Amino acid sequence: MSEKLSNTVIVSARIPPHLRERVRDLAKKNGRTFNAELVHAIEIYSVLIGENSDVANVELLDAAFSTIRELSDLIQQLHHQLRLKK
């Protein structure tokens, strides 16, 4: 077994289909495997919440991500409308 695999564990997780699709799409966009994209997302999340995270920090972070998602959706809608006008 390679050293890389010997430092891993197998985890089985259940996620909603829409999240599976988002992870798959992000993995393709970022040139990663599905698994690598999940690991990357968890690593980013753990850095963002930090070692001294508490419920308030997590709620604040979730609110920030929600706002970012809403802005991203709005930008995509505007982009689509602009493409239709051409």
N, C-alpha and C positions, 0 to 999 in steps of 0.2 A: 504494500500500500504506500502511496506517495506521502511525503511529509505533509503536504497541503491537506490531503484528506484525513490524515491521522489526527489533525488538530480540529476536526469538525464533529458535530453530532447531527443526527438525523432528527428532524422535528416535523411532526405532522400537524397542519393547521387547517382550519376551515375558514374560508373567507367568502364573502358574497361574490356572486358572478361579476358584478360591475367592477369590483376592486381587482379581481383577477384580470379582467380585460385591461384595466388601467395600468396594472403592473406589467402585463405583457406588452402593451403599447410603449410604455416608458422604457422597458428593457430593449425593445427594438430600436427606439429612437436613440438611446444612449449606448448601443452596441454591447449590451450585457446580456447574460442569460437571465431567465426569470428569477432563479435563485439569487444570482449576484445582485439583481435590482432590489430584491427584498432585503438582503443583507445591507446594501448601501442605504436604503431608506431607514432601517433600524439604527444604523450607525449615525446617520445625520440626526435623527430624532433624539438619540441619547446625548449627542453633543449639544443640541439646542436646549434640552431641558436641564443639562448639567448634573453634577453629582448631588447638589443640594436642592434638588427639585422638590416641590411640594404641590399640593392640589391647586393652589392659586396660580403657580407658575404654569402648570399644565393647562389649566383653563384659559389663561392668558395666551399661551402658545396656540391652543386650539382655536381661539377667537381670531388670532392673527392669520392662521392658515385658512380659516373660513373666509376672511376678508380677501385674502390673496386669491382663493378659488373663485370668489364672486367677481373680482376684477378681471381675472383671467377669462372667465366665461363672457363677461361684457366685451372684452377686447376681441374675443373670437367672434361674437355676434356682430360687432361693428366691422370687423374684417370681412365677414361673409356678406354683409350688406354692401360694402364698398365694391366687392367683386361682382355682385349682381348688377350694380349700377354701370359697370364698364361695358 
